[in-house]
Amino acid sequence: MENPVLVEVTRGPIVESFHRGSVAIVDGDGHLLFGVGDIERPSFPRSAVKPFQALPFVESGAADRLGFGDAELALAMASHNAEPRHVETVRAMLSAAGLDEACLACGPHWPARHADQGALHKADMKPGRIHNNCSGKHTGFLCTCAVTGADPRGYEKADHPVMREVIAAGASMTGTPHATDICGTDGCSIPTFAVAPRALAHGFARFVTGVGLTATRARAAERLRLAAAAEPFMVAGTGRFCTRVMTALGTRVLVKTGAEGVFIGAVKELGLGIALKIDDGAGRASEAAMAAILIDLLKLSPDDPGYDEMRQLSNPPVKSWAGETVGEIRVTGALGGLVG
């Protein structure tokens, strides 16, 4: 099956580029409310499943034992910019667990923003593991080790006790067995498992509804959802899509980007999970599609708080280097009819 074009990029009157993909919207009971494209084709969700991966951090009691609040919980789900607050909070979390950044298994990379890169250059410093956009997630794993008594060494490996719990959480939430035949290695060195959009959407519907979850897991999921809404900056950072959407819509939605054009969303008031995959991996397309889907599902109107921000995210301009608008990124009719 060839997936339909979901997003077009124009320059003047011409469609210059286009992006194919698939979308699934599912309720907590697993009923498909909307599907387009091949929603049964597995792909690696990568960072999109960080909310699932943070569940053992809460369920184990590690977050409470170490006195962590919304900022730390949000950071445990983050793909952050490595802005000062992100880095300082990771460092404080590690310190609370009696650890330091040398314990992190994620590789070093530069902060996302030029200003923060410049600050490191000016200080004659190189980026460290703590600047990795996944360092918050890894710190959650390490804090779980510290509280449960697991050896932090090798925590990133599939056979480590904490990573076994992380993998089991993802398998349980999505209903997809996380076996070696669908396993790859994520950019931050932990295992990642291929999941179809339909199963991924169902997992996030369960995350916000609690359908089929134990009471302990449902409480953990709700805490993480509310933490992301309370501290959207910690989930991503300045100017980032996830932060902008959750700032605009608050507790109404949870959104999380993954690499290679994967995006998830969950709408508490509707009890729905959303998963999309852009075939060519383009983030500009996954963001525009997710924003448009949320506008339709929530039936946002110009009178609603956050509407202007969401419209801008769903239909951003293409600009020249001189700042003039020369085109647009727009969703196609393939996403029509979401809410009837």
N, C-alpha and C positions, 0 to 999 in steps of 0.2 A: 504494500500500500504506500502510495506517495502522499505524504502529508500536505495539507493545503497551505497556501500562503496566508499567514496570520498578520504580518506586518510589512508595510511598504515604506521605502525611503525615497522621497522625491527631491528633485532639483529642478526649479522652475516647473513647467507643466509635465515633466517626464518622470516616470518611475525609474530611478537610477539603480536601486537594489531592492531585494525582497527576501523575506525570511519565512521559511516553512516551519511548521511545528505541530504539536498536539497539546490538547487541554482536557483535563478531566475535573469535574466538580461532583463531589460525592457527599452523601449525608452519613451520619454516624452509624446507621444500620447497613451501610454499604450500597445503598441505592444510587445509581448513576443519574444525576439530574441533567448533566450536560456533558457531551463528549464530542470531540472533533479530532480527526487524525487517528493515528495508531496509538491508542492509550494503553495497549497491552505490551508495547515494546519496552523492555527494560533499558534503563540507562543509569549512570551513576549520579545520585542526587548530591553527592559531595556535601558542601556546607549547608545545604537546605535542611538536612536532618539534624542539625545541631540541637534543636529543642528536644528531640528524642535522646540524643547522646548525653544531655544534661540531666536526664531523669534519675540515674543512679546517684548523682551528686546530691540531689535533694532527698531521695528515698532512703539513702544510707544514713541520713542524719548528719552528714559531713557539713553541709551548709549551715545548719543550726548550731552544731557544736563549735564551729569556728566564728560564730556571730555575724554571719554574712547577711546582707539585706538585698534590696532590689538591684542595686548597681552591680554587685558581684554576681548575682544570678543572671542578670542580663548579659554580663560579660562572658559568662560560661557558655552562652549561645552565640557569641559574636563572631563576625568576620570584620574586625575593626580596622580603623585607619592607622592605628598606632600613634594617635594624638597623645599629648602628655597625660591626660586623665586616664586613658586606656592603659598606658604603660605603668603609671603610678599605681593604679588599682591592681593590676596583675602582680606587681612587685609586693604590694601589701598583702595580697592573698597568699602568695608563696611564703612570705615571712610569718604569717599567722599559722601556717602549717609546719613551720620549722624548716622550710626549704628555700631554695633560691633559683635564679633563672638557669643555672647550669644543669638543673634537673630536667628542663624542658627538652623534649625530643624533636619539636618542630624546628626546621631550619631557619636561619636568619634571613630576613629580607627587609628592604627599605620601607619606611612608612609610606603611606599612600599619597600624602600631600607634600607638595614642594616645600612648603614652609617648614615642615617637620624634618624633611630630608636636609634642608639647609641648616637647621639647628644642629644636626649631628655633624655635618661638614664643618661648621664654625667651631664646634667643640673638638674637632679632630678625632671624632669617634666613628666607628663603623656600626652598622645595624647589627643587633643581636637577635637571639631567639625570642626575646621578649617583645620584639617589634613585629614578629610574625602575626599576620591577621588572625591566626587561630590560637594565639597564646592564651587567651582567656579560656577557651575550651580545654586546652591541655592543662591549664592550672586547675580547672575543676576536677579533671582526672587525678592529678597529683594530690589535691586536697582530700579526695576520697580515699586514696591510698593511705595518707597520713592518719586519717581518723579510723579507718577500718583495720589498720595494722598491716596492710599489704606492702610489700617491698616496692618502692617507687621505680626501681631500676627495671627497664623493659616494659613499662606500663603501656607503651604504644603497640606492643605485639598482641596478636590475636589470642594467644594462650595465657596472657596475664589475667589474674582474677578480676581486676577492675574492668579491663577491656572486654572480658567475657560478658560481664553485666551490661556494658554499653552495647555490645553486639546483640545480646539477647533482647534488649529494650527495642532496638530498631526492628528486629525480626517480629517481635510480638505486636508492635504498633502497626506495622504494615501488613502483617499476615504473610510475609514473604520469607521463607527459610533463608537464612544468611549462611549459605554453604560456600565452600571453596571455589565451586565452578562459576560463581557470580561475583567473586571477590577481586578487587584491585587494591592498589595502594594510593591513598589520597596524597595531595600535595604536601600535607603536613605530616606525612609518614604513618598515619593510622590506617587500618583496613577500611575500605569503602565497598559497599555492596550494591549491585544493580537492582533497581526497583522500577516497576512500571508506573506511569503516571496515575493510573486508576487506583492502584494499591497505595501509592504515596498520598493521594488525596484522601482516601479513606482513613489512613493513619492520622492525618491532621484533623479530620472531622471528629475522630474519636478523642483526640487530644483536647479539643475544646468542649466536647459534650460529655466525656467520661463513659460513653457507651462501651460496654464490654471490659472496662478497666476495673482493677481492684480499687478499693477506697483509697489506699495509700498512693497508688499511681495517679488516680484522678486528682487527689489533692496536690501532688507534686506538679502535675501538668498545669493546674490552675495557678499555682504559685509562679511558675515560670512564665506563663502567659501574662499575668499581671505585672511581673517584673519588667518584661519587655515593654509593656505599655507605659510603665512609670518611668523607665530609663531608656527611651529609644536611642539616645545618643550612644549609649554603651554597646548597643547591638551592631552599630556600623560607624557612624560619625558624621562630621560636618559635610553637608551636601549630598549624603548618600541616600539612595532610594528608600531602603528599609527605615532609616531614621525619619526621613521626610513623611512617609506614609503613616507611620505609627504616631508621629507628632500631630499630624493632621486629623487622624481618626481615633486616636486614643485606644481605649479598651475594646473598640468594635472589631479590630482586626489584629491578627498576628501575621507578619510577612517575613520571609527569610530567603535570601538569595542563595543559590548554589552555583558552582562553576559550570561553564559550558552551556549556558542558556537554560538552566533549570531554575524554577522559582516555585515557592509554595506560598499559599495563603490560607488562613482559617478565619471564619466569620462566626464569632460566638453567638450573636443574636439569631442567626439563621441555622446554626449547627452544621455548617458546611466546611469541607476542606477542598482546596484548589491545588492542582499541580499542573505545571506546564513545562514543556521542553521545546526549546528552539533548536531545530536540527543542526544549524551551523554554529551553535554556541554563542550567538551574539547577545550580549547583555542589554544592548539598547532595545532589542526586540522583546526580550523577556520582560523588561521593566514596563514598556508601553502596553504590552498585552495584559500584564497583571493589573496595572492601574485601570485600564478600560474595563476589565472584568469586575473589579471592585466597585467602580462607579455604577455599573449595571445591576449588580447583585444588591447593592445597598440603595439603589434608586436615588442616588444623590442628585440634588437640584441646586441651582445657584444660591438658594437661601440656606443651604446646609453648611455648617462649619467644615472647612477642609475641602470644599468643592473646587475652588480655584486652584489649589495646590494639586489636587488629583487630576484635574483637566490638563494642567501643564505637564504632568508626568505622563499622561496617556497620549499626548499629542505634542511632543516637544519640537521646537523649530530646529532646522538645520541652518547654521550661520556661517558666513564667510569669516576669514581672519580679521576683517574690518568690523565685524559685529553686525552686519546686515543679514536679515532673514532671507535665505535663498531657497528654502524648501521645508519639508516637514517629515517627521516620523509619524505614521498613522496606522491604526489597525484596520483590517479589512472586514468585509461582510461575513467572513468565515466565523467570526465571533458573535454574530448577530443572534438574536433569539435566546439569550441566556436566561432571561427571567420571564419570557413569554409576554 
